[in-house]
Amino acid sequence: RFAPDADTQKAKLAMMGLDAKVSERDQGGRSVFRVRLGPFEDKATAERVRSKLEANNLEGTIVRVQR
Protein backbone atom coordinates (compact mmCIF):
# COMPACT_ATOMS: atom_id res chain seq x y z
CA ARG A 1 0.00 0.00 0.00
CA PHE A 2 1.18 3.49 -0.80
CA ALA A 3 1.69 6.26 1.71
CA PRO A 4 -1.60 7.80 2.89
CA ASP A 5 -0.72 11.22 1.41
CA ALA A 6 -0.15 9.71 -2.03
CA ASP A 7 -3.43 7.77 -1.83
CA THR A 8 -5.27 10.94 -0.80
CA GLN A 9 -3.75 12.89 -3.69
CA LYS A 10 -4.67 10.14 -6.17
CA ALA A 11 -8.26 10.16 -4.86
CA LYS A 12 -8.50 13.97 -5.24
CA LEU A 13 -7.35 13.66 -8.84
CA ALA A 14 -9.87 10.89 -9.50
CA MET A 15 -12.65 13.20 -8.22
CA MET A 16 -11.44 15.70 -10.85
CA GLY A 17 -11.74 13.03 -13.56
CA LEU A 18 -7.98 12.47 -13.81
CA ASP A 19 -6.43 8.99 -13.72
CA ALA A 20 -3.23 9.13 -11.64
CA LYS A 21 -0.63 6.51 -10.90
CA VAL A 22 1.47 6.29 -7.74
CA SER A 23 5.07 5.09 -7.85
CA GLU A 24 7.58 4.53 -5.09
CA ARG A 25 11.33 4.99 -5.17
CA ASP A 26 14.16 5.03 -2.68
CA GLN A 27 15.74 8.42 -2.15
CA GLY A 28 18.46 8.79 0.43
CA GLY A 29 17.43 5.63 2.24
CA ARG A 30 13.74 6.49 2.53
CA SER A 31 10.72 5.83 0.36
CA VAL A 32 9.40 8.70 -1.74
CA PHE A 33 6.02 8.45 -3.45
CA ARG A 34 5.20 10.18 -6.73
CA VAL A 35 1.71 10.81 -8.00
CA ARG A 36 1.79 11.09 -11.79
CA LEU A 37 -0.60 11.85 -14.61
CA GLY A 38 -0.06 11.23 -18.30
CA PRO A 39 1.46 10.67 -20.70
CA PHE A 40 -0.13 13.44 -22.73
CA GLU A 41 -0.22 13.81 -26.51
CA ASP A 42 1.51 17.18 -26.45
CA LYS A 43 2.77 19.94 -24.19
CA ALA A 44 -0.38 22.04 -24.65
CA THR A 45 -2.52 19.22 -23.21
CA ALA A 46 -0.13 18.84 -20.27
CA GLU A 47 -0.32 22.60 -19.65
CA ARG A 48 -4.13 22.50 -19.63
CA VAL A 49 -4.08 19.72 -17.02
CA ARG A 50 -1.53 21.63 -14.93
CA SER A 51 -3.79 24.72 -15.05
CA LYS A 52 -6.70 22.57 -13.87
CA LEU A 53 -4.57 21.34 -10.97
CA GLU A 54 -3.56 24.88 -10.00
CA ALA A 55 -7.19 26.02 -10.13
CA ASN A 56 -7.87 23.32 -7.52
CA ASN A 57 -4.91 24.33 -5.31
CA LEU A 58 -2.81 21.35 -6.36
CA GLU A 59 0.82 21.72 -7.34
CA GLY A 60 2.03 20.15 -10.57
CA THR A 61 5.23 19.93 -12.57
CA ILE A 62 5.54 18.91 -16.20
CA VAL A 63 8.25 16.33 -16.77
CA ARG A 64 9.44 15.42 -20.23
CA VAL A 65 10.08 11.68 -20.58
CA GLN A 66 12.90 10.62 -22.85
CA ARG A 67 11.86 8.14 -25.53
PyMOL Python script that loads the backbone (N, CA, C, O; Angstrom):
from pymol import cmd

cmd.read_pdbstr("""\
ATOM      1  N   ARG A   1       0.843  -1.189   0.000  1.00  0.00           N
ATOM      2  CA  ARG A   1       0.000   0.000   0.000  1.00  0.00           C
ATOM      3  C   ARG A   1       0.877   1.238   0.000  1.00  0.00           C
ATOM      4  O   ARG A   1       1.942   1.266   0.618  1.00  0.00           O
ATOM      5  N   PHE A   2       0.415   2.255  -0.701  1.00  0.00           N
ATOM      6  CA  PHE A   2       1.176   3.493  -0.797  1.00  0.00           C
ATOM      7  C   PHE A   2       0.947   4.367   0.429  1.00  0.00           C
ATOM      8  O   PHE A   2       0.008   4.164   1.199  1.00  0.00           O
ATOM      9  N   ALA A   3       1.818   5.327   0.583  1.00  0.00           N
ATOM     10  CA  ALA A   3       1.694   6.259   1.706  1.00  0.00           C
ATOM     11  C   ALA A   3       0.322   6.933   1.665  1.00  0.00           C
ATOM     12  O   ALA A   3      -0.198   7.219   0.587  1.00  0.00           O
ATOM     13  N   PRO A   4      -0.266   7.189   2.844  1.00  0.00           N
ATOM     14  CA  PRO A   4      -1.601   7.798   2.886  1.00  0.00           C
ATOM     15  C   PRO A   4      -1.704   9.116   2.108  1.00  0.00           C
ATOM     16  O   PRO A   4      -2.730   9.373   1.477  1.00  0.00           O
ATOM     17  N   ASP A   5      -0.671   9.946   2.141  1.00  0.00           N
ATOM     18  CA  ASP A   5      -0.719  11.218   1.410  1.00  0.00           C
ATOM     19  C   ASP A   5      -0.828  10.995  -0.098  1.00  0.00           C
ATOM     20  O   ASP A   5      -1.561  11.708  -0.784  1.00  0.00           O
ATOM     21  N   ALA A   6      -0.100  10.010  -0.608  1.00  0.00           N
ATOM     22  CA  ALA A   6      -0.153   9.706  -2.034  1.00  0.00           C
ATOM     23  C   ALA A   6      -1.522   9.171  -2.408  1.00  0.00           C
ATOM     24  O   ALA A   6      -2.071   9.548  -3.443  1.00  0.00           O
ATOM     25  N   ASP A   7      -2.080   8.296  -1.581  1.00  0.00           N
ATOM     26  CA  ASP A   7      -3.428   7.765  -1.835  1.00  0.00           C
ATOM     27  C   ASP A   7      -4.466   8.884  -1.833  1.00  0.00           C
ATOM     28  O   ASP A   7      -5.368   8.903  -2.671  1.00  0.00           O
ATOM     29  N   THR A   8      -4.336   9.810  -0.891  1.00  0.00           N
ATOM     30  CA  THR A   8      -5.268  10.937  -0.803  1.00  0.00           C
ATOM     31  C   THR A   8      -5.170  11.802  -2.052  1.00  0.00           C
ATOM     32  O   THR A   8      -6.188  12.214  -2.608  1.00  0.00           O
ATOM     33  N   GLN A   9      -3.952  12.076  -2.489  1.00  0.00           N
ATOM     34  CA  GLN A   9      -3.745  12.893  -3.694  1.00  0.00           C
ATOM     35  C   GLN A   9      -4.340  12.206  -4.918  1.00  0.00           C
ATOM     36  O   GLN A   9      -4.989  12.852  -5.741  1.00  0.00           O
ATOM     37  N   LYS A  10      -4.120  10.903  -5.040  1.00  0.00           N
ATOM     38  CA  LYS A  10      -4.666  10.140  -6.168  1.00  0.00           C
ATOM     39  C   LYS A  10      -6.194  10.204  -6.160  1.00  0.00           C
ATOM     40  O   LYS A  10      -6.816  10.345  -7.213  1.00  0.00           O
ATOM     41  N   ALA A  11      -6.796  10.100  -4.981  1.00  0.00           N
ATOM     42  CA  ALA A  11      -8.256  10.161  -4.858  1.00  0.00           C
ATOM     43  C   ALA A  11      -8.787  11.540  -5.257  1.00  0.00           C
ATOM     44  O   ALA A  11      -9.818  11.635  -5.923  1.00  0.00           O
ATOM     45  N   LYS A  12      -8.094  12.606  -4.857  1.00  0.00           N
ATOM     46  CA  LYS A  12      -8.501  13.969  -5.241  1.00  0.00           C
ATOM     47  C   LYS A  12      -8.492  14.114  -6.758  1.00  0.00           C
ATOM     48  O   LYS A  12      -9.405  14.697  -7.343  1.00  0.00           O
ATOM     49  N   LEU A  13      -7.456  13.578  -7.381  1.00  0.00           N
ATOM     50  CA  LEU A  13      -7.350  13.664  -8.837  1.00  0.00           C
ATOM     51  C   LEU A  13      -8.459  12.862  -9.510  1.00  0.00           C
ATOM     52  O   LEU A  13      -9.004  13.289 -10.527  1.00  0.00           O
ATOM     53  N   ALA A  14      -8.793  11.706  -8.950  1.00  0.00           N
ATOM     54  CA  ALA A  14      -9.875  10.893  -9.497  1.00  0.00           C
ATOM     55  C   ALA A  14     -11.196  11.654  -9.435  1.00  0.00           C
ATOM     56  O   ALA A  14     -12.008  11.563 -10.356  1.00  0.00           O
ATOM     57  N   MET A  15     -11.415  12.407  -8.352  1.00  0.00           N
ATOM     58  CA  MET A  15     -12.646  13.204  -8.219  1.00  0.00           C
ATOM     59  C   MET A  15     -12.700  14.306  -9.280  1.00  0.00           C
ATOM     60  O   MET A  15     -13.776  14.794  -9.625  1.00  0.00           O
ATOM     61  N   MET A  16     -11.519  14.694  -9.796  1.00  0.00           N
ATOM     62  CA  MET A  16     -11.439  15.701 -10.853  1.00  0.00           C
ATOM     63  C   MET A  16     -11.513  15.061 -12.239  1.00  0.00           C
ATOM     64  O   MET A  16     -11.433  15.756 -13.251  1.00  0.00           O
ATOM     65  N   GLY A  17     -11.665  13.733 -12.284  1.00  0.00           N
ATOM     66  CA  GLY A  17     -11.738  13.034 -13.560  1.00  0.00           C
ATOM     67  C   GLY A  17     -10.377  12.710 -14.155  1.00  0.00           C
ATOM     68  O   GLY A  17     -10.269  12.439 -15.351  1.00  0.00           O
ATOM     69  N   LEU A  18      -9.330  12.737 -13.322  1.00  0.00           N
ATOM     70  CA  LEU A  18      -7.978  12.469 -13.806  1.00  0.00           C
ATOM     71  C   LEU A  18      -7.483  11.139 -13.245  1.00  0.00           C
ATOM     72  O   LEU A  18      -7.611  10.871 -12.050  1.00  0.00           O
ATOM     73  N   ASP A  19      -6.918  10.314 -14.117  1.00  0.00           N
ATOM     74  CA  ASP A  19      -6.430   8.993 -13.724  1.00  0.00           C
ATOM     75  C   ASP A  19      -4.946   9.086 -13.386  1.00  0.00           C
ATOM     76  O   ASP A  19      -4.113   9.224 -14.281  1.00  0.00           O
ATOM     77  N   ALA A  20      -4.616   9.011 -12.108  1.00  0.00           N
ATOM     78  CA  ALA A  20      -3.235   9.133 -11.645  1.00  0.00           C
ATOM     79  C   ALA A  20      -2.665   7.773 -11.287  1.00  0.00           C
ATOM     80  O   ALA A  20      -3.393   6.822 -11.003  1.00  0.00           O
ATOM     81  N   LYS A  21      -1.351   7.711 -11.309  1.00  0.00           N
ATOM     82  CA  LYS A  21      -0.633   6.514 -10.896  1.00  0.00           C
ATOM     83  C   LYS A  21       0.348   6.918  -9.797  1.00  0.00           C
ATOM     84  O   LYS A  21       0.921   8.006  -9.838  1.00  0.00           O
ATOM     85  N   VAL A  22       0.536   6.046  -8.825  1.00  0.00           N
ATOM     86  CA  VAL A  22       1.473   6.293  -7.739  1.00  0.00           C
ATOM     87  C   VAL A  22       2.658   5.352  -7.915  1.00  0.00           C
ATOM     88  O   VAL A  22       2.489   4.155  -8.144  1.00  0.00           O
ATOM     89  N   SER A  23       3.859   5.912  -7.803  1.00  0.00           N
ATOM     90  CA  SER A  23       5.066   5.087  -7.854  1.00  0.00           C
ATOM     91  C   SER A  23       5.913   5.380  -6.627  1.00  0.00           C
ATOM     92  O   SER A  23       5.831   6.456  -6.034  1.00  0.00           O
ATOM     93  N   GLU A  24       6.726   4.402  -6.261  1.00  0.00           N
ATOM     94  CA  GLU A  24       7.583   4.527  -5.087  1.00  0.00           C
ATOM     95  C   GLU A  24       9.030   4.362  -5.511  1.00  0.00           C
ATOM     96  O   GLU A  24       9.350   3.524  -6.355  1.00  0.00           O
ATOM     97  N   ARG A  25       9.905   5.170  -4.917  1.00  0.00           N
ATOM     98  CA  ARG A  25      11.333   4.992  -5.172  1.00  0.00           C
ATOM     99  C   ARG A  25      12.102   5.320  -3.915  1.00  0.00           C
ATOM    100  O   ARG A  25      11.622   6.052  -3.049  1.00  0.00           O
ATOM    101  N   ASP A  26      13.293   4.777  -3.822  1.00  0.00           N
ATOM    102  CA  ASP A  26      14.155   5.026  -2.683  1.00  0.00           C
ATOM    103  C   ASP A  26      14.963   6.291  -2.956  1.00  0.00           C
ATOM    104  O   ASP A  26      15.574   6.431  -4.016  1.00  0.00           O
ATOM    105  N   GLN A  27      14.963   7.188  -2.016  1.00  0.00           N
ATOM    106  CA  GLN A  27      15.736   8.417  -2.154  1.00  0.00           C
ATOM    107  C   GLN A  27      16.411   8.701  -0.820  1.00  0.00           C
ATOM    108  O   GLN A  27      15.755   9.048   0.162  1.00  0.00           O
ATOM    109  N   GLY A  28      17.717   8.550  -0.799  1.00  0.00           N
ATOM    110  CA  GLY A  28      18.460   8.788   0.426  1.00  0.00           C
ATOM    111  C   GLY A  28      18.100   7.845   1.555  1.00  0.00           C
ATOM    112  O   GLY A  28      18.146   8.230   2.723  1.00  0.00           O
ATOM    113  N   GLY A  29      17.745   6.618   1.223  1.00  0.00           N
ATOM    114  CA  GLY A  29      17.428   5.627   2.235  1.00  0.00           C
ATOM    115  C   GLY A  29      15.998   5.667   2.744  1.00  0.00           C
ATOM    116  O   GLY A  29      15.662   4.963   3.697  1.00  0.00           O
ATOM    117  N   ARG A  30      15.153   6.477   2.125  1.00  0.00           N
ATOM    118  CA  ARG A  30      13.744   6.486   2.532  1.00  0.00           C
ATOM    119  C   ARG A  30      12.864   6.414   1.293  1.00  0.00           C
ATOM    120  O   ARG A  30      13.290   6.768   0.194  1.00  0.00           O
ATOM    121  N   SER A  31      11.650   5.957   1.481  1.00  0.00           N
ATOM    122  CA  SER A  31      10.718   5.825   0.361  1.00  0.00           C
ATOM    123  C   SER A  31      10.088   7.174   0.040  1.00  0.00           C
ATOM    124  O   SER A  31       9.650   7.902   0.932  1.00  0.00           O
ATOM    125  N   VAL A  32      10.053   7.492  -1.251  1.00  0.00           N
ATOM    126  CA  VAL A  32       9.397   8.701  -1.743  1.00  0.00           C
ATOM    127  C   VAL A  32       8.319   8.252  -2.714  1.00  0.00           C
ATOM    128  O   VAL A  32       8.563   7.396  -3.565  1.00  0.00           O
ATOM    129  N   PHE A  33       7.136   8.822  -2.591  1.00  0.00           N
ATOM    130  CA  PHE A  33       6.017   8.447  -3.445  1.00  0.00           C
ATOM    131  C   PHE A  33       5.725   9.575  -4.426  1.00  0.00           C
ATOM    132  O   PHE A  33       5.673  10.744  -4.045  1.00  0.00           O
ATOM    133  N   ARG A  34       5.535   9.213  -5.689  1.00  0.00           N
ATOM    134  CA  ARG A  34       5.198  10.183  -6.729  1.00  0.00           C
ATOM    135  C   ARG A  34       3.801   9.888  -7.243  1.00  0.00           C
ATOM    136  O   ARG A  34       3.435   8.735  -7.474  1.00  0.00           O
ATOM    137  N   VAL A  35       3.039  10.937  -7.414  1.00  0.00           N
ATOM    138  CA  VAL A  35       1.705  10.815  -8.002  1.00  0.00           C
ATOM    139  C   VAL A  35       1.815  11.436  -9.393  1.00  0.00           C
ATOM    140  O   VAL A  35       2.115  12.622  -9.532  1.00  0.00           O
ATOM    141  N   ARG A  36       1.570  10.631 -10.409  1.00  0.00           N
ATOM    142  CA  ARG A  36       1.787  11.085 -11.791  1.00  0.00           C
ATOM    143  C   ARG A  36       0.539  10.946 -12.643  1.00  0.00           C
ATOM    144  O   ARG A  36      -0.282  10.047 -12.459  1.00  0.00           O
ATOM    145  N   LEU A  37       0.435  11.877 -13.583  1.00  0.00           N
ATOM    146  CA  LEU A  37      -0.604  11.854 -14.610  1.00  0.00           C
ATOM    147  C   LEU A  37       0.089  11.730 -15.960  1.00  0.00           C
ATOM    148  O   LEU A  37       1.271  12.054 -16.083  1.00  0.00           O
ATOM    149  N   GLY A  38      -0.632  11.267 -16.965  1.00  0.00           N
ATOM    150  CA  GLY A  38      -0.064  11.227 -18.303  1.00  0.00           C
ATOM    151  C   GLY A  38       0.276   9.803 -18.696  1.00  0.00           C
ATOM    152  O   GLY A  38      -0.028   8.865 -17.959  1.00  0.00           O
ATOM    153  N   PRO A  39       0.891   9.636 -19.827  1.00  0.00           N
ATOM    154  CA  PRO A  39       1.456  10.665 -20.697  1.00  0.00           C
ATOM    155  C   PRO A  39       0.387  11.425 -21.470  1.00  0.00           C
ATOM    156  O   PRO A  39      -0.742  10.960 -21.628  1.00  0.00           O
ATOM    157  N   PHE A  40       0.767  12.594 -21.945  1.00  0.00           N
ATOM    158  CA  PHE A  40      -0.129  13.436 -22.725  1.00  0.00           C
ATOM    159  C   PHE A  40       0.362  13.517 -24.161  1.00  0.00           C
ATOM    160  O   PHE A  40       1.554  13.362 -24.429  1.00  0.00           O
ATOM    161  N   GLU A  41      -0.559  13.760 -25.080  1.00  0.00           N
ATOM    162  CA  GLU A  41      -0.223  13.809 -26.509  1.00  0.00           C
ATOM    163  C   GLU A  41       0.772  14.914 -26.833  1.00  0.00           C
ATOM    164  O   GLU A  41       1.654  14.737 -27.673  1.00  0.00           O
ATOM    165  N   ASP A  42       0.626  16.059 -26.159  1.00  0.00           N
ATOM    166  CA  ASP A  42       1.506  17.183 -26.453  1.00  0.00           C
ATOM    167  C   ASP A  42       1.616  18.097 -25.231  1.00  0.00           C
ATOM    168  O   ASP A  42       0.895  17.931 -24.247  1.00  0.00           O
ATOM    169  N   LYS A  43       2.523  19.053 -25.312  1.00  0.00           N
ATOM    170  CA  LYS A  43       2.772  19.941 -24.187  1.00  0.00           C
ATOM    171  C   LYS A  43       1.546  20.793 -23.861  1.00  0.00           C
ATOM    172  O   LYS A  43       1.281  21.072 -22.691  1.00  0.00           O
ATOM    173  N   ALA A  44       0.803  21.205 -24.874  1.00  0.00           N
ATOM    174  CA  ALA A  44      -0.380  22.036 -24.647  1.00  0.00           C
ATOM    175  C   ALA A  44      -1.402  21.301 -23.778  1.00  0.00           C
ATOM    176  O   ALA A  44      -2.014  21.907 -22.899  1.00  0.00           O
ATOM    177  N   THR A  45      -1.589  20.013 -24.015  1.00  0.00           N
ATOM    178  CA  THR A  45      -2.516  19.222 -23.212  1.00  0.00           C
ATOM    179  C   THR A  45      -2.011  19.136 -21.770  1.00  0.00           C
ATOM    180  O   THR A  45      -2.789  19.281 -20.827  1.00  0.00           O
ATOM    181  N   ALA A  46      -0.721  18.903 -21.605  1.00  0.00           N
ATOM    182  CA  ALA A  46      -0.126  18.840 -20.265  1.00  0.00           C
ATOM    183  C   ALA A  46      -0.304  20.168 -19.537  1.00  0.00           C
ATOM    184  O   ALA A  46      -0.587  20.187 -18.339  1.00  0.00           O
ATOM    185  N   GLU A  47      -0.141  21.272 -20.251  1.00  0.00           N
ATOM    186  CA  GLU A  47      -0.316  22.602 -19.647  1.00  0.00           C
ATOM    187  C   GLU A  47      -1.763  22.821 -19.202  1.00  0.00           C
ATOM    188  O   GLU A  47      -2.008  23.405 -18.147  1.00  0.00           O
ATOM    189  N   ARG A  48      -2.718  22.355 -20.008  1.00  0.00           N
ATOM    190  CA  ARG A  48      -4.131  22.496 -19.628  1.00  0.00           C
ATOM    191  C   ARG A  48      -4.420  21.724 -18.337  1.00  0.00           C
ATOM    192  O   ARG A  48      -5.130  22.215 -17.458  1.00  0.00           O
ATOM    193  N   VAL A  49      -3.871  20.526 -18.231  1.00  0.00           N
ATOM    194  CA  VAL A  49      -4.084  19.724 -17.020  1.00  0.00           C
ATOM    195  C   VAL A  49      -3.410  20.410 -15.830  1.00  0.00           C
ATOM    196  O   VAL A  49      -3.982  20.457 -14.740  1.00  0.00           O
ATOM    197  N   ARG A  50      -2.216  20.936 -16.026  1.00  0.00           N
ATOM    198  CA  ARG A  50      -1.535  21.630 -14.930  1.00  0.00           C
ATOM    199  C   ARG A  50      -2.340  22.842 -14.479  1.00  0.00           C
ATOM    200  O   ARG A  50      -2.418  23.114 -13.280  1.00  0.00           O
ATOM    201  N   SER A  51      -2.936  23.570 -15.404  1.00  0.00           N
ATOM    202  CA  SER A  51      -3.786  24.716 -15.052  1.00  0.00           C
ATOM    203  C   SER A  51      -4.996  24.272 -14.237  1.00  0.00           C
ATOM    204  O   SER A  51      -5.404  24.947 -13.293  1.00  0.00           O
ATOM    205  N   LYS A  52      -5.566  23.123 -14.615  1.00  0.00           N
ATOM    206  CA  LYS A  52      -6.701  22.570 -13.865  1.00  0.00           C
ATOM    207  C   LYS A  52      -6.278  22.222 -12.438  1.00  0.00           C
ATOM    208  O   LYS A  52      -7.023  22.458 -11.486  1.00  0.00           O
ATOM    209  N   LEU A  53      -5.079  21.662 -12.299  1.00  0.00           N
ATOM    210  CA  LEU A  53      -4.565  21.343 -10.970  1.00  0.00           C
ATOM    211  C   LEU A  53      -4.411  22.609 -10.129  1.00  0.00           C
ATOM    212  O   LEU A  53      -4.844  22.660  -8.978  1.00  0.00           O
ATOM    213  N   GLU A  54      -3.789  23.626 -10.721  1.00  0.00           N
ATOM    214  CA  GLU A  54      -3.560  24.878 -10.003  1.00  0.00           C
ATOM    215  C   GLU A  54      -4.868  25.535  -9.594  1.00  0.00           C
ATOM    216  O   GLU A  54      -4.960  26.116  -8.513  1.00  0.00           O
ATOM    217  N   ALA A  55      -5.883  25.446 -10.453  1.00  0.00           N
ATOM    218  CA  ALA A  55      -7.191  26.016 -10.129  1.00  0.00           C
ATOM    219  C   ALA A  55      -7.824  25.310  -8.931  1.00  0.00           C
ATOM    220  O   ALA A  55      -8.708  25.862  -8.275  1.00  0.00           O
ATOM    221  N   ASN A  56      -7.367  24.088  -8.649  1.00  0.00           N
ATOM    222  CA  ASN A  56      -7.865  23.316  -7.516  1.00  0.00           C
ATOM    223  C   ASN A  56      -6.843  23.247  -6.371  1.00  0.00           C
ATOM    224  O   ASN A  56      -6.879  22.347  -5.532  1.00  0.00           O
ATOM    225  N   ASN A  57      -5.934  24.228  -6.368  1.00  0.00           N
ATOM    226  CA  ASN A  57      -4.909  24.333  -5.312  1.00  0.00           C
ATOM    227  C   ASN A  57      -4.027  23.104  -5.183  1.00  0.00           C
ATOM    228  O   ASN A  57      -3.636  22.721  -4.080  1.00  0.00           O
ATOM    229  N   LEU A  58      -3.714  22.485  -6.323  1.00  0.00           N
ATOM    230  CA  LEU A  58      -2.806  21.346  -6.358  1.00  0.00           C
ATOM    231  C   LEU A  58      -1.571  21.736  -7.166  1.00  0.00           C
ATOM    232  O   LEU A  58      -1.680  22.349  -8.229  1.00  0.00           O
ATOM    233  N   GLU A  59      -0.427  21.383  -6.663  1.00  0.00           N
ATOM    234  CA  GLU A  59       0.824  21.716  -7.337  1.00  0.00           C
ATOM    235  C   GLU A  59       1.151  20.649  -8.383  1.00  0.00           C
ATOM    236  O   GLU A  59       0.945  19.456  -8.159  1.00  0.00           O
ATOM    237  N   GLY A  60       1.658  21.099  -9.518  1.00  0.00           N
ATOM    238  CA  GLY A  60       2.025  20.154 -10.568  1.00  0.00           C
ATOM    239  C   GLY A  60       3.264  20.611 -11.306  1.00  0.00           C
ATOM    240  O   GLY A  60       3.512  21.810 -11.436  1.00  0.00           O
ATOM    241  N   THR A  61       4.040  19.659 -11.788  1.00  0.00           N
ATOM    242  CA  THR A  61       5.232  19.927 -12.573  1.00  0.00           C
ATOM    243  C   THR A  61       5.171  19.079 -13.822  1.00  0.00           C
ATOM    244  O   THR A  61       4.832  17.897 -13.762  1.00  0.00           O
ATOM    245  N   ILE A  62       5.497  19.671 -14.943  1.00  0.00           N
ATOM    246  CA  ILE A  62       5.537  18.908 -16.198  1.00  0.00           C
ATOM    247  C   ILE A  62       6.934  18.335 -16.363  1.00  0.00           C
ATOM    248  O   ILE A  62       7.932  19.051 -16.276  1.00  0.00           O
ATOM    249  N   VAL A  63       6.988  17.029 -16.603  1.00  0.00           N
ATOM    250  CA  VAL A  63       8.248  16.329 -16.767  1.00  0.00           C
ATOM    251  C   VAL A  63       8.266  15.715 -18.149  1.00  0.00           C
ATOM    252  O   VAL A  63       7.350  14.984 -18.527  1.00  0.00           O
ATOM    253  N   ARG A  64       9.315  16.013 -18.906  1.00  0.00           N
ATOM    254  CA  ARG A  64       9.443  15.416 -20.227  1.00  0.00           C
ATOM    255  C   ARG A  64      10.133  14.060 -20.089  1.00  0.00           C
ATOM    256  O   ARG A  64      11.200  13.956 -19.484  1.00  0.00           O
ATOM    257  N   VAL A  65       9.517  13.031 -20.653  1.00  0.00           N
ATOM    258  CA  VAL A  65      10.079  11.683 -20.582  1.00  0.00           C
ATOM    259  C   VAL A  65      10.846  11.419 -21.859  1.00  0.00           C
ATOM    260  O   VAL A  65      10.335  11.615 -22.961  1.00  0.00           O
ATOM    261  N   GLN A  66      12.084  10.970 -21.695  1.00  0.00           N
ATOM    262  CA  GLN A  66      12.902  10.624 -22.852  1.00  0.00           C
ATOM    263  C   GLN A  66      12.384   9.347 -23.491  1.00  0.00           C
ATOM    264  O   GLN A  66      12.045   8.389 -22.797  1.00  0.00           O
ATOM    265  N   ARG A  67      12.324   9.338 -24.810  1.00  0.00           N
ATOM    266  CA  ARG A  67      11.863   8.141 -25.529  1.00  0.00           C
ATOM    267  C   ARG A  67      13.003   7.421 -26.173  1.00  0.00           C
ATOM    268  O   ARG A  67      12.799   6.393 -26.818  1.00  0.00           O
TER     269      ARG A  67
END
""", "prot")
cmd.dss("prot")
cmd.show_as("cartoon", "prot")
cmd.util.cbc("prot")
cmd.orient("prot")
